[in-house]
Amino acid sequence: MIVLHPVLEILGTGDFDLWPVADLGTYGFLSLSGRLGTEEAGTAVMRIAECNTVDPADEEHPQRPADPLGGFLHGLLTAEGPFAAGGLRVTDTATGVTLLPGCCNGLDERRDWFEVLDGDGWAGFGHDPSPLAERVGDGVRLTVDTDRADSPVIELPVTDLRRLLADAERDLADFHRLATEWTIRYVPDHATAVADAVARALALPAPTEGR
């Protein structure tokens, strides 16, 4: 069985204390969906904001606010194109082989998977490791790390990948609804701005009417 999830790269929470977060270790990937607990959602928002930290202030980024919360959210709320490190994780549960997004890949780059299905027929997703997806007839071959001659691979039909990608979009939309509710409780003075910035980082629409 092949499973696919949108995941956010997590580098640890350290001594973060602006809102409740979950201790998920020093490095890993958090699967995003509407099923996250409150502290996991807080970790996700923390990490997305952390991905967009900007220093020092310049002409394109105004001075960081002095208050700790405003200062931490500053990069996320002022970034023209906010970024969320991660991508799509694919696992073959029969073999235990897992493809993970590489360094510098963002969740917004999941759109490149459709290049595999309907475009050039291939796409890479970061480095260290360097995962690659290739269209092969009516199937798709996923190479876990092209830098390894003996890299494990995952193969699945095109029709299955389309379904899995649609499921991933629903997971992200569900996560965003959860994150929107989370912002109202934990960052009420910035709720709409944070929710919209998170949506942009995830390449999701950000409806604001009614919020």
Buried (B, 14 or more C-beta within 10 A) or exposed (E): EBEBBBBBBBBBBEEBEBBBBBEBEEEEBBBBBBEBEBBBBBBBBBBBBBBBBBEEEEEEBEEBEEEEBBBBBBBBBBBEEBBBBBBBBBBBEEEEBBBBBBEEBBBBBBEBBEBBBEEEEBBBBBBEBBBBBBBEEEBBBBBBBBEEEEBBBBEBEBEBBBEBBEBBBEBBBBBBEBBBBBBEEBBEEBBBBBBBBBBBBBBBEBEEEEE
